[in-house]
Amino acid sequence: VGSVQVLGGQIDIILLGLFRSSDEVGIYKVAFQSAILVTIGISAINTVIAPKISILYYENKINILKSLIYKYNRVIIFISSPIALLLLLFGDQFIKTLFGEEYIMGYTPLIILVFGRLVDAIFGVITVVVKMTGYEKSAAFGIVIGSVVNLVLNLLLIPKYGLVGAALASTFGLITWNIYLYMQCVKKININILNNI
């Protein structure tokens, strides 16, 4: 599941390298890496919460599990929202200061990518919930679906729209896999991760 997730998250960069110049790939990579800052809380919290989810689920302590998931999801949103807001408002200055004036054309893709990462933060621990409750095949399938959406949209959008096309494809792919995993979580585990946000 982790391998599929990593590969799915890099499709836009790989295809951008095939269709556009290395300069554009470098500019996009700056925007991409900057947008990842929005979801830094997810990585930290997933490490902490994963074994707890597994234990509570298999001990059938569903109410405690739901409470834990809702609490951690709120923490993720609390961490992610200010970072996203700062990047949306001052992302151009951030890029210019850290990387130079020549990277400033990465600001529009950055806005699109930040939006996608913010949606990812709202869904929070959804991927780890599905994986740690015995539905890792569903998690892998959801990530594959998101990756296919990402791949197809990149092939369609990069030749015409370049960096912006890659950012849109990546964002739609990420949102697709989150929505799929959300539906699986509600259907199979009876946990609505968006409750009590």
trRosetta pair geometry for C-beta under 8 A, 3 or more apart (Angstrom, degrees):
i j d omega theta_ij theta_ji phi_ij phi_ji
1 4 5.9 -56 -151 37 31 110
1 5 6.2 33 151 -21 65 109
1 127 8.0 157 161 179 126 106
1 131 6.0 177 100 -108 172 123
1 136 5.6 -109 -47 -168 137 96
1 139 5.2 17 -136 109 137 115
1 140 4.7 -108 -100 -78 81 86
1 143 6.6 123 -160 14 76 150
2 5 5.5 -56 -147 36 31 114
2 6 6.3 30 156 -19 66 104
3 6 5.9 -54 -148 35 30 109
3 7 6.3 25 156 -14 65 109
4 7 5.9 -58 -145 41 29 109
4 8 6.0 31 156 -20 65 111
4 140 5.6 98 29 -147 158 81
4 143 4.8 111 119 109 115 129
4 144 6.0 -50 -170 -68 136 76
4 147 6.7 -113 176 -27 87 151
5 8 5.8 -55 -142 38 26 112
5 9 6.3 23 157 -18 60 111
5 127 7.4 72 -104 -162 140 151
5 143 5.1 -71 -82 -148 71 147
6 9 5.9 -63 -151 38 27 110
6 10 6.6 12 156 -12 63 114
7 10 6.1 -71 -151 40 30 104
7 11 7.2 56 152 -55 64 84
7 147 6.8 31 103 -133 88 143
8 11 6.2 -22 -155 -18 35 114
8 143 5.6 -154 -2 172 160 89
8 144 7.5 -133 -77 -98 131 30
8 146 6.0 65 -179 97 142 96
8 147 3.2 -97 -115 -90 104 107
8 150 6.1 118 -171 33 80 149
8 173 6.7 -167 175 158 101 130
8 177 7.4 70 150 -46 155 154
9 170 7.8 61 -150 -149 53 104
9 174 7.9 58 -107 -85 81 100
10 13 5.2 -56 -166 42 68 113
10 14 5.8 69 137 -25 87 104
11 14 5.8 -61 -148 38 31 110
11 15 6.1 18 162 -9 69 111
11 147 6.3 139 -33 -158 141 81
11 150 4.9 115 62 125 141 118
11 151 5.3 -94 -168 -81 149 72
11 154 5.9 -157 134 -9 103 158
11 169 7.8 -104 102 130 111 121
11 170 7.6 173 66 -95 90 80
11 173 7.4 150 50 -88 133 176
12 15 6.2 -61 -142 44 26 102
12 16 6.0 32 157 -25 64 110
12 28 7.4 -136 135 163 106 136
12 32 7.4 174 87 -98 124 133
12 150 6.6 -88 -48 -179 89 106
12 154 5.4 -155 -106 -102 63 128
12 158 7.9 168 -151 -75 72 121
12 166 4.2 114 -170 -171 108 95
12 167 7.4 99 -168 -68 153 31
12 169 5.7 158 -97 83 106 111
12 170 4.4 -41 -36 -63 150 110
13 16 5.7 -52 -142 34 27 115
13 17 6.6 32 154 -22 59 105
13 25 6.6 85 -160 -154 75 94
13 28 6.7 177 -107 109 74 120
13 29 6.3 67 -124 -88 120 86
13 32 6.6 -39 -70 -31 111 173
13 166 7.7 95 -66 -173 38 137
14 17 5.9 -60 -162 31 29 114
14 18 7.0 25 146 -18 63 104
15 18 5.4 -50 -151 32 42 113
15 19 6.2 15 159 -1 73 111
15 151 7.5 148 -49 -138 143 60
15 154 4.4 99 71 150 158 131
15 155 6.7 -101 -152 -71 146 60
15 158 5.7 -168 130 -18 109 164
15 166 7.1 176 80 -111 101 103
16 19 6.3 -71 -141 49 28 94
16 20 5.3 -33 -176 36 71 115
16 24 6.5 -133 174 116 109 104
16 25 5.2 147 116 -100 110 80
16 28 5.6 -68 172 46 169 165
16 154 7.6 -90 -48 -160 71 114
16 158 5.9 -145 -95 -136 61 133
16 162 7.8 71 -137 -167 97 57
16 163 7.4 54 -133 -97 132 55
16 166 4.9 6 -73 -89 117 151
17 20 7.4 -58 -92 57 15 73
17 22 7.3 35 -132 -101 80 64
17 25 5.0 48 -84 -97 75 143
19 158 4.7 113 64 130 156 121
19 159 5.5 -111 -159 -81 136 65
20 24 4.2 -59 142 70 130 144
20 25 6.6 161 87 -47 101 78
20 158 6.7 -117 -26 177 109 104
20 162 5.7 93 -94 -134 144 87
20 163 7.7 161 173 -53 179 68
21 24 4.9 101 60 5 78 98
21 25 7.2 -135 103 -4 46 86
22 25 5.3 -49 -148 35 40 116
22 26 6.4 45 152 -22 67 101
23 26 5.8 -55 -154 34 31 112
23 27 6.5 29 151 -17 65 106
24 27 5.6 -52 -146 37 35 111
24 28 6.1 35 155 -19 67 106
24 162 6.1 -93 -159 -168 145 112
24 163 5.9 -138 -169 -60 101 100
25 28 5.8 -56 -146 39 29 111
25 29 6.2 35 153 -26 64 106
26 29 5.7 -51 -145 31 29 114
26 30 6.8 33 153 -21 61 100
26 103 7.7 -96 125 -106 92 100
27 30 5.9 -52 -159 29 33 113
27 31 6.9 28 147 -13 64 105
27 102 7.7 -113 -89 134 108 76
27 103 5.3 178 -124 -138 81 69
27 105 5.8 -1 -175 75 150 93
27 106 4.4 -159 171 -62 85 107
27 163 6.5 -52 100 -99 112 143
28 31 5.6 -57 -154 39 38 111
28 32 5.9 40 150 -23 71 109
28 106 6.4 -172 -86 -119 30 103
28 109 6.0 -52 -125 120 75 169
28 163 5.0 -158 -84 -128 101 95
28 166 5.9 8 -144 83 144 148
28 167 7.5 -146 -142 -56 99 90
29 32 5.4 -52 -141 38 32 116
29 33 6.1 28 160 -16 66 107
30 33 6.2 -56 -142 39 25 105
30 34 6.2 26 156 -20 61 110
30 95 6.3 94 142 -134 127 100
30 99 5.3 23 -137 -87 146 168
30 103 5.2 -10 61 -164 167 133
30 106 5.1 37 78 156 107 177
31 34 5.8 -59 -148 37 27 112
31 35 6.3 28 155 -21 64 107
31 95 7.4 -3 -82 -98 71 132
31 106 3.8 -154 -51 179 108 106
31 107 7.4 -151 -104 -72 113 16
31 109 4.4 68 141 95 166 107
31 110 4.1 -125 -145 -69 96 79
31 113 5.9 132 147 17 97 145
31 163 7.3 92 24 -174 153 118
31 167 7.0 -50 125 -90 139 122
32 35 5.9 -57 -152 32 27 110
32 36 6.9 35 150 -28 61 101
32 109 7.8 -34 -53 138 69 121
32 113 6.1 -140 -107 -136 49 161
32 170 7.6 -99 -116 -166 103 175
33 36 5.6 -44 -155 20 36 118
33 37 8.0 55 146 -31 56 86
34 37 6.0 -34 -177 2 44 115
34 87 6.4 148 151 -134 106 127
34 91 6.9 113 143 -145 144 100
34 94 6.7 123 -146 121 136 130
34 95 6.9 -57 -60 -79 162 88
34 106 7.9 113 19 135 135 125
34 110 5.7 -14 81 -130 129 116
34 113 7.9 100 76 90 83 133
35 38 5.9 -29 180 5 57 114
35 87 7.1 136 -101 164 55 161
35 110 6.0 -169 -60 -148 99 65
35 113 3.6 -83 -81 125 166 114
35 114 5.0 -131 -126 -70 93 58
35 116 7.4 33 172 60 139 96
35 117 5.0 171 165 -18 93 141
36 39 6.1 -67 -164 46 53 95
36 40 7.2 86 140 -62 72 76
36 117 6.8 -159 -101 -111 28 144
37 40 5.6 -14 -159 -31 44 116
37 83 5.4 -145 128 179 98 132
37 87 7.0 150 68 -61 121 136
38 80 5.1 57 177 -155 73 93
38 83 5.1 179 -106 102 54 116
38 84 4.8 57 -123 -73 118 86
38 87 6.9 -82 -64 17 102 147
38 114 5.8 137 -49 -143 145 71
38 117 3.8 110 72 123 133 129
38 118 5.9 -77 179 -65 143 63
38 120 7.7 105 107 60 113 108
38 121 6.1 -105 148 -39 95 133
39 42 4.5 -23 -177 16 89 122
39 43 7.0 91 133 -20 83 89
39 80 6.4 20 -89 -111 43 121
39 117 5.0 -121 -30 -165 104 101
39 120 5.5 -25 -90 102 133 125
39 121 5.6 -147 -100 -70 76 90
40 43 6.2 -53 -162 31 40 110
40 44 6.8 32 149 -13 68 109
40 79 7.2 -113 75 146 86 125
40 80 7.9 166 38 -93 69 76
40 83 7.3 145 21 -78 110 174
41 44 5.8 -61 -150 41 36 109
41 45 5.8 24 160 -13 73 114
41 75 6.9 -164 -180 128 130 82
41 76 4.6 161 115 -131 123 63
41 79 3.5 127 -70 81 144 146
41 80 5.6 -109 27 -50 127 85
41 121 7.0 62 58 -133 113 108
42 45 6.1 -64 -141 44 25 103
42 46 5.9 31 161 -27 65 109
42 76 5.7 55 -77 -138 68 126
42 80 7.7 35 -33 -68 91 127
42 120 7.0 -54 -47 138 159 101
42 121 6.4 -128 -49 -108 113 67
42 124 6.5 -172 -108 -152 96 48
42 125 7.2 179 -144 -79 83 57
43 46 6.0 -52 -142 30 23 112
43 47 7.0 27 157 -21 57 104
44 47 6.2 -61 -166 27 29 112
44 48 7.1 15 149 -9 63 109
45 48 5.7 -61 -154 41 40 108
45 49 5.6 19 159 -10 77 118
45 72 5.2 143 -177 -170 131 112
45 75 6.4 148 -97 93 141 121
45 76 5.8 -96 18 -73 157 99
45 124 7.7 -42 90 -169 145 95
45 125 6.5 -97 117 -78 115 110
46 49 6.1 -64 -129 46 26 99
46 50 5.8 44 171 -47 66 103
46 125 6.2 165 -93 -125 77 88
46 127 7.7 -11 -117 74 134 99
46 128 4.7 176 -141 -51 98 150
47 50 6.6 -37 -141 6 17 114
48 52 7.4 4 142 -1 65 123
48 72 7.9 -173 84 -121 111 132
49 52 5.4 -73 -157 47 48 114
49 53 5.8 52 152 -30 84 103
49 68 7.0 154 -141 152 105 111
49 69 7.7 104 -171 -100 139 59
49 72 5.3 28 -81 -109 145 170
49 125 5.8 -44 90 -130 153 149
49 128 6.5 102 90 113 106 145
50 53 6.0 -55 -150 29 27 111
50 54 6.7 23 157 -15 62 107
50 128 5.1 -98 -94 -169 86 124
50 131 7.8 -26 -136 87 104 113
50 132 5.3 -176 -159 -77 70 143
51 54 5.6 -55 -150 37 37 114
51 55 6.2 35 156 -18 70 107
51 132 7.8 -137 -84 -144 20 137
52 55 5.9 -56 -145 38 30 109
52 56 6.1 22 161 -12 67 112
52 68 6.2 -137 134 175 128 156
53 56 6.2 -63 -144 43 24 104
53 57 5.9 22 160 -20 64 114
53 65 6.5 84 -136 -146 61 103
53 68 7.4 -161 -83 102 68 132
53 69 7.3 70 -104 -76 105 98
53 125 7.7 -173 -66 153 143 132
53 128 6.6 141 17 134 158 95
53 129 5.9 -137 -151 -114 149 58
53 132 4.3 84 95 100 119 141
53 133 6.7 -80 153 -55 106 85
54 57 6.0 -60 -144 36 23 109
54 58 6.3 5 166 -3 62 113
54 132 4.4 -101 -63 -179 85 103
54 133 7.4 -153 -103 -76 54 46
55 58 6.4 -70 -146 45 23 98
55 59 6.0 11 160 -8 64 116
56 59 5.9 -63 -139 46 27 104
56 61 4.6 -87 -158 69 80 104
56 62 7.7 136 151 -83 97 26
56 64 5.6 -133 -144 93 127 104
56 65 4.0 161 126 -78 131 95
56 68 6.7 167 -11 20 169 147
57 60 7.6 27 172 -76 32 32
57 61 7.9 -81 -60 49 19 68
57 62 7.5 58 -119 -93 55 67
57 65 5.9 86 -69 -109 66 154
57 132 6.9 146 11 124 143 86
57 133 4.6 -138 -153 -115 165 88
57 134 7.7 -160 130 -5 139 97
57 189 7.7 -49 -129 -142 122 115
61 64 4.3 -14 150 37 110 119
61 65 5.9 131 99 -28 73 92
62 65 5.3 -55 -145 37 33 117
62 66 6.2 36 157 -22 67 102
62 190 7.6 7 -163 83 139 110
62 191 7.8 -146 -165 -74 95 101
63 66 5.8 -48 -147 33 31 111
63 67 6.5 32 153 -18 62 106
64 67 5.7 -55 -150 37 32 114
64 68 6.3 34 151 -21 65 107
65 68 5.7 -57 -150 36 29 112
65 69 6.3 27 155 -18 65 107
65 191 7.3 -81 119 -96 108 138
66 69 5.8 -56 -146 37 30 110
66 70 6.2 28 157 -17 66 108
66 191 5.8 -161 -102 -128 88 100
66 195 7.8 -5 -174 69 109 134
67 70 6.0 -56 -146 37 27 109
67 71 6.3 28 155 -21 63 109
68 71 5.8 -57 -149 35 27 111
68 72 6.4 18 159 -11 65 109
69 72 6.1 -61 -147 41 27 104
69 73 6.1 30 155 -23 64 109
69 124 7.9 135 -179 103 78 133
69 125 6.1 -135 -144 66 83 129
69 129 6.2 46 -120 -94 131 130
69 191 6.4 44 59 -179 166 135
69 193 6.2 -91 154 -121 124 81
70 73 5.7 -54 -146 35 28 114
70 74 6.6 30 155 -19 63 104
70 193 7.8 -172 -85 -153 61 48
70 195 6.2 -56 -103 91 120 86
70 196 4.4 24 -161 77 132 129
70 197 8.0 -123 -154 -70 84 45
71 74 6.0 -57 -156 33 30 109
71 75 6.7 30 148 -19 64 105
72 75 5.3 -50 -149 33 39 116
72 76 6.5 43 151 -22 67 100
72 124 6.7 139 115 173 84 135
72 125 5.7 31 107 -26 125 140
73 76 5.6 -49 -151 32 34 113
73 77 6.5 31 152 -15 65 104
73 124 3.8 -142 -123 1 80 171
73 125 6.2 -108 -76 12 80 95
73 193 6.2 155 -85 179 152 87
73 197 6.7 -77 126 -105 118 78
74 77 5.7 -54 -148 39 34 110
74 78 6.1 39 151 -24 66 107
74 196 7.3 -62 -56 129 118 89
74 197 6.6 167 -90 -147 78 47
75 78 5.5 -54 -147 36 31 116
75 79 6.4 27 155 -16 65 105
76 79 5.9 -59 -150 38 29 106
76 80 5.9 17 158 -13 67 117
76 121 5.4 -168 147 -166 102 81
76 124 4.4 145 51 -120 154 98
76 125 7.1 -175 -32 -36 149 81
77 80 5.8 -60 -133 44 28 106
77 81 5.8 35 170 -33 67 109
77 121 5.9 130 -96 142 55 102
77 122 6.2 57 -96 -102 108 55
77 124 7.1 -60 -40 -71 84 111
77 197 6.5 87 -29 -162 165 97
78 81 6.7 -40 -131 21 17 110
79 82 7.6 -80 -177 35 26 97
79 83 7.1 9 149 -8 64 119
79 121 7.9 -140 75 -152 83 129
80 83 5.8 -71 -156 42 37 110
80 84 5.9 35 156 -22 76 110
80 117 7.4 -154 -160 137 121 92
80 118 6.3 153 147 -121 119 62
80 121 3.6 -136 105 -148 178 159
81 84 5.7 -57 -145 37 29 111
81 85 6.2 29 158 -20 65 107
81 118 7.3 76 -101 -138 56 105
81 121 7.5 -167 -51 116 61 147
82 85 5.5 -53 -144 37 33 113
82 86 6.3 34 157 -20 66 105
83 86 5.9 -55 -150 36 29 111
83 87 6.4 24 154 -14 64 108
84 87 5.9 -61 -149 40 29 108
84 88 6.2 29 155 -20 66 109
84 114 5.2 139 -144 177 82 105
84 117 6.9 -172 -96 90 108 101
84 118 4.6 65 -117 -83 158 113
84 121 7.5 -132 -42 21 132 150
85 88 5.7 -56 -145 37 29 111
85 89 6.1 15 161 -8 66 112
86 89 6.1 -64 -141 45 26 101
86 90 5.7 -37 -179 40 66 108
86 91 7.9 117 126 -59 57 69
86 94 7.8 91 142 -58 93 137
87 90 7.1 -74 -113 64 18 67
87 91 4.4 50 -178 -80 62 103
87 94 6.6 -50 -121 18 66 159
87 110 6.5 -129 169 160 109 113
87 114 5.0 -176 101 -105 129 144
88 91 6.3 19 -84 -19 11 117
88 111 6.1 81 -124 -124 75 82
88 114 5.8 -162 -65 107 84 154
90 93 4.7 -46 -174 43 84 115
90 94 5.7 96 124 -31 84 96
91 94 5.2 -51 -143 35 35 118
91 95 6.2 34 159 -18 68 103
91 107 5.5 137 110 -139 106 85
91 110 4.8 175 173 120 144 142
91 111 6.8 -170 45 -65 158 72
91 114 7.2 -117 -78 -38 146 146
92 95 6.0 -53 -149 37 29 108
92 96 6.2 27 154 -17 64 111
92 104 6.0 42 -155 -148 88 92
92 107 4.4 10 -88 -107 82 144
93 96 5.6 -56 -141 41 31 112
93 97 5.9 29 161 -19 67 110
94 97 6.2 -59 -144 37 21 107
94 98 6.2 -3 166 2 61 116
95 98 6.5 -71 -139 48 22 95
95 99 5.5 -41 -173 39 63 116
95 103 5.1 -138 172 110 106 107
95 104 5.9 143 104 -102 124 49
95 106 5.7 -179 -138 71 151 109
95 107 6.0 -132 18 -73 149 83
95 110 7.0 -133 -54 -42 131 157
96 99 7.3 -66 -103 57 9 73
96 100 6.9 -33 -155 153 46 10
96 101 5.8 32 -138 -89 91 51
96 103 7.3 -171 -86 67 41 90
96 104 5.6 26 -77 -85 92 101
99 102 7.9 -104 132 65 90 75
99 103 4.1 -12 113 26 125 158
100 103 5.6 95 68 5 72 101
101 104 5.7 -23 -168 -21 48 118
103 106 5.2 -23 171 10 79 123
104 107 5.9 -9 -179 -20 60 112
105 108 7.3 -30 -178 19 55 100
105 163 7.0 127 135 31 97 161
106 109 5.6 -59 -160 50 58 110
106 110 5.7 70 141 -35 79 105
106 163 6.8 -119 -111 -171 59 150
107 110 5.3 -54 -148 32 32 120
107 111 6.7 38 155 -24 65 97
108 111 5.8 -46 -153 26 34 112
108 112 6.9 30 152 -12 63 103
108 163 7.3 105 77 105 99 115
108 164 5.7 -28 121 -91 120 102
108 167 7.6 -178 120 34 72 160
109 112 5.6 -57 -152 39 39 111
109 113 6.0 34 154 -17 72 110
109 163 4.5 -90 -51 154 136 101
109 164 5.8 -132 -77 -89 81 46
109 166 6.9 6 -132 73 130 93
109 167 3.7 -173 -147 -53 82 142
110 113 5.7 -59 -142 42 30 109
110 114 6.0 34 157 -24 66 106
110 167 7.8 -79 -30 -121 20 144
111 114 5.8 -53 -146 33 26 112
111 115 6.7 31 153 -22 60 102
112 115 5.8 -53 -158 30 31 114
112 116 6.8 29 149 -15 63 105
112 164 6.8 116 -13 -149 153 67
112 167 3.9 98 82 140 131 122
112 168 5.8 -65 -173 -70 147 58
112 171 5.4 -110 160 -33 89 146
113 116 5.6 -53 -152 37 37 113
113 117 6.3 33 152 -16 68 107
113 167 5.1 -91 -49 -146 87 101
113 170 6.4 3 -108 91 90 130
113 171 6.3 -136 -102 -68 41 101
114 117 5.7 -56 -145 41 33 110
114 118 6.2 38 153 -25 66 104
115 118 5.7 -54 -149 32 29 113
115 119 6.7 30 152 -17 62 102
115 171 6.2 27 82 -141 96 138
116 119 5.8 -53 -153 34 33 111
116 120 6.4 37 147 -20 64 105
116 167 7.9 -164 -5 177 133 75
116 170 6.4 169 69 115 176 83
116 171 3.2 -136 -68 -128 128 81
116 172 7.8 -77 -105 -26 121 31
116 174 4.7 89 178 62 114 138
116 175 6.2 -105 -134 -42 83 92
117 120 5.2 -48 -148 36 37 119
117 121 6.4 43 150 -23 65 101
117 174 7.5 -30 -74 150 46 163
118 121 5.5 -48 -149 33 34 114
118 122 6.6 40 149 -24 63 99
119 122 5.5 -48 -152 29 35 114
119 123 6.8 26 152 -8 65 102
119 171 7.9 92 28 -167 131 87
119 174 7.1 126 78 116 113 106
119 175 5.3 -2 117 -101 154 92
119 178 6.5 166 136 60 98 161
120 123 6.0 -60 -154 43 32 104
120 174 5.6 -51 -67 167 115 121
120 175 7.9 -104 -59 -80 73 54
120 178 6.0 -145 -108 -71 59 142
121 124 6.4 31 179 -78 41 60
122 194 7.3 26 156 -113 95 95
122 197 7.0 13 -156 -132 85 146
123 126 4.4 -38 162 -10 100 135
123 178 4.2 -169 -6 -164 170 118
123 181 7.3 92 176 78 136 112
123 182 6.0 -98 -131 -68 115 111
123 193 6.4 58 -158 106 60 137
123 194 7.6 -38 -106 -71 57 91
124 193 6.5 -156 54 170 107 121
125 128 5.0 -58 -173 51 84 109
125 129 5.5 94 123 -34 90 97
125 193 7.2 -155 63 -144 75 130
126 129 5.7 -57 -147 32 28 114
126 130 6.5 22 160 -14 65 105
126 178 6.1 99 63 -148 152 75
126 181 4.7 114 146 116 115 121
126 182 5.7 -46 -136 -75 145 68
126 185 5.9 -100 -148 -39 88 149
126 193 5.3 -135 -87 23 89 175
127 130 6.2 -59 -152 37 29 105
127 131 6.2 23 154 -14 65 112
127 139 5.9 95 -158 -148 71 113
127 142 7.9 -153 -111 86 82 132
127 143 7.6 60 -128 -67 118 110
127 177 8.0 25 -87 139 108 110
127 181 5.9 -34 -86 -157 58 168
128 131 5.5 -55 -140 42 34 112
128 132 5.7 19 166 -10 70 116
129 132 6.4 -65 -135 44 20 98
129 133 6.3 6 166 -11 60 118
129 185 5.8 43 105 -119 128 123
129 189 6.9 -156 153 69 106 171
129 191 6.6 -119 176 85 142 145
129 193 6.7 -166 15 -84 163 127
130 133 6.5 -71 -144 39 22 102
130 135 4.9 -77 -176 84 76 113
130 136 7.5 134 129 -89 80 35
130 138 5.6 -112 -178 92 122 108
130 139 4.4 152 107 -74 117 98
130 142 7.3 32 108 15 170 145
130 181 5.2 -109 -23 -156 150 101
130 184 5.7 49 -119 101 129 125
130 185 5.8 -93 -71 -75 93 87
130 188 7.9 74 -130 65 86 130
130 189 7.5 -136 -102 -19 59 137
131 135 7.2 -96 -85 73 20 65
131 136 4.9 52 -138 -101 69 80
131 139 4.6 3 -70 -33 79 168
133 188 7.9 146 109 116 127 109
133 189 5.4 39 125 -102 165 129
135 138 4.1 -18 166 30 103 121
135 139 6.3 117 113 -24 78 87
135 184 6.4 170 151 159 148 124
135 188 5.8 100 -85 113 151 155
135 189 7.3 -109 -5 -48 141 108
136 139 5.2 -48 -147 35 41 117
136 140 6.2 43 153 -20 69 101
137 140 5.7 -51 -147 37 32 111
137 141 6.2 34 152 -21 64 107
138 141 5.6 -53 -144 37 31 113
138 142 6.3 34 155 -21 64 105
138 181 7.4 124 136 -117 96 69
138 184 4.7 150 166 -156 136 152
138 188 6.9 -144 -42 2 171 160
139 142 5.9 -55 -150 35 28 111
139 143 6.5 24 154 -15 63 108
139 181 6.4 44 -117 -114 64 114
139 184 7.9 -154 -67 90 53 157
140 143 5.8 -58 -149 39 31 109
140 144 6.3 34 151 -22 66 106
141 144 5.5 -52 -148 35 32 114
141 145 6.4 35 152 -21 65 102
141 180 7.7 -127 109 152 84 138
142 145 5.7 -50 -149 32 32 112
142 146 6.5 31 152 -15 64 106
142 177 4.8 108 149 -156 86 77
142 180 3.9 177 -132 102 98 121
142 181 4.5 104 165 -59 170 82
142 184 6.6 -104 -59 -4 132 140
143 146 5.6 -52 -148 40 34 113
143 147 6.2 36 151 -22 65 107
143 177 5.1 53 -102 -144 42 141
144 147 5.5 -55 -145 37 31 113
144 148 6.3 33 154 -22 65 103
145 148 5.8 -52 -149 33 30 110
145 149 6.6 31 152 -17 63 104
145 176 6.1 -130 124 141 95 115
145 177 6.2 152 73 -93 87 74
145 180 5.5 104 66 -52 143 165
146 149 5.7 -53 -150 36 32 112
146 150 6.2 37 150 -21 65 107
146 173 4.6 96 173 175 76 72
146 174 6.3 73 -170 -89 129 20
146 175 7.9 161 -128 58 108 36
146 176 4.5 166 -106 82 72 98
146 177 2.7 -45 -40 -42 142 106
146 178 7.6 77 -92 -9 140 58
146 180 7.0 -136 -46 20 94 129
147 150 5.3 -51 -147 37 33 117
147 151 6.2 37 152 -23 66 104
147 173 6.3 66 -93 -166 24 125
147 177 7.5 46 -25 -63 64 131
148 151 5.5 -50 -145 35 32 114
148 152 6.2 28 158 -16 66 106
149 152 6.1 -56 -144 39 27 106
149 153 6.1 19 161 -11 64 114
149 169 7.8 177 134 -166 70 72
149 172 5.8 -121 147 122 119 97
149 173 4.6 171 86 -102 96 69
149 176 4.6 88 23 12 162 166
150 153 6.2 -64 -145 43 22 105
150 154 6.1 25 157 -22 62 111
150 169 5.4 96 -154 154 55 90
150 170 5.9 46 -136 -105 108 41
150 172 7.2 170 -86 78 59 79
150 173 2.8 14 -62 -78 94 155
150 174 7.6 70 -78 -31 117 61
150 176 8.0 -145 -39 36 78 128
151 154 5.8 -59 -149 34 24 112
151 155 6.5 23 156 -18 62 106
151 169 8.0 153 -14 177 8 125
151 173 7.8 95 -8 -98 55 136
152 155 5.9 -57 -153 35 30 111
152 156 6.4 20 153 -12 65 110
152 169 8.0 -173 76 -142 51 112
153 156 5.7 -60 -145 43 33 108
153 157 5.5 6 166 -2 72 120
153 165 7.7 -169 152 178 82 81
153 168 6.7 -123 161 110 128 88
153 169 3.5 173 105 -119 108 90
153 172 5.7 104 -39 62 171 134
153 173 6.9 -145 34 -47 128 95
154 157 6.3 -67 -125 48 22 93
154 158 5.3 23 -178 -26 66 117
154 165 7.1 113 -134 137 46 95
154 166 6.0 41 -125 -116 92 65
154 169 4.2 143 -62 147 66 169
154 170 7.7 60 -74 -49 105 69
155 158 7.0 -28 -105 26 14 106
155 159 7.9 12 176 -12 43 104
156 159 7.8 -89 172 28 20 99
156 160 7.9 -26 152 17 56 114
156 165 7.7 -150 95 -165 62 121
156 169 7.8 152 52 -89 86 119
157 160 6.4 -82 -158 51 39 94
157 161 5.0 -35 178 40 83 118
157 164 7.8 -110 165 102 115 69
157 165 2.9 178 142 -160 96 105
157 166 7.1 -171 100 -49 110 36
157 168 5.8 -124 -176 67 168 118
157 169 5.4 -168 42 -48 134 109
158 161 6.9 -79 -110 61 17 72
158 162 6.4 54 -160 -110 58 21
158 165 4.7 -168 -75 100 36 130
158 166 5.4 52 -95 -62 97 84
158 169 7.4 -38 -44 -7 88 145
159 165 7.7 -66 33 91 39 173
160 165 6.4 120 67 -71 73 145
161 164 4.6 -86 162 76 108 97
161 165 3.2 131 73 -48 105 101
161 168 7.3 9 103 16 150 129
162 165 5.9 116 47 20 24 104
162 166 7.1 -48 147 -5 38 100
163 166 5.8 -56 -150 35 31 111
163 167 6.4 30 153 -18 66 107
164 167 5.7 -54 -148 37 32 112
164 168 6.3 33 153 -19 66 105
165 168 5.8 -54 -146 36 30 110
165 169 6.3 30 156 -18 65 107
166 169 5.8 -55 -147 37 30 112
166 170 6.2 30 156 -19 64 108
167 170 5.8 -55 -146 37 29 111
167 171 6.2 28 156 -19 64 110
168 171 5.8 -59 -147 38 28 111
168 172 6.3 23 159 -14 66 108
169 172 6.1 -58 -145 39 27 105
169 173 6.2 29 156 -20 63 110
170 173 5.8 -58 -149 37 27 113
170 174 6.3 27 155 -18 64 109
171 174 5.8 -56 -148 37 29 111
171 175 6.3 26 156 -15 65 108
172 175 5.7 -54 -142 40 32 110
172 176 6.1 39 155 -27 65 106
173 176 5.7 -53 -148 31 28 114
173 177 6.7 18 159 -12 63 103
174 177 6.4 -59 -150 36 28 101
174 178 6.5 25 154 -16 63 110
175 178 5.7 -60 -149 39 32 112
175 179 6.2 31 156 -20 68 107
176 179 6.0 -58 -148 36 28 108
176 180 6.4 26 156 -17 64 107
177 180 5.6 -51 -145 37 35 113
177 181 6.2 31 157 -15 67 107
178 181 5.9 -58 -145 41 29 106
178 182 6.1 36 153 -25 64 106
179 182 5.5 -51 -146 33 31 116
179 183 6.5 31 155 -19 64 103
180 183 5.9 -56 -154 34 30 109
180 184 6.5 28 150 -16 64 107
181 184 5.4 -52 -146 38 37 114
181 185 6.1 43 152 -26 67 104
182 185 5.6 -53 -149 32 30 115
182 186 6.6 26 155 -15 64 105
182 193 6.3 -112 -126 38 84 116
182 194 7.1 29 -148 -26 126 110
183 186 5.9 -54 -148 37 32 108
183 187 6.0 22 157 -13 66 115
184 187 5.8 -62 -137 45 28 106
184 188 5.5 -8 177 11 70 118
184 189 7.8 50 134 2 67 97
185 188 7.0 -58 -115 50 15 87
185 189 5.3 -39 -160 42 55 118
185 191 5.3 -67 166 72 96 90
185 192 7.6 134 113 -99 104 28
185 193 5.7 9 121 -23 156 111
186 189 7.6 -21 -56 56 7 75
186 190 6.9 36 -169 -119 41 27
186 191 6.9 -114 -92 68 43 40
186 192 5.4 42 -104 -88 99 72
187 190 7.9 -51 137 -66 7 52
192 195 4.6 84 95 -28 103 106
194 197 5.8 -31 -169 -34 61 121
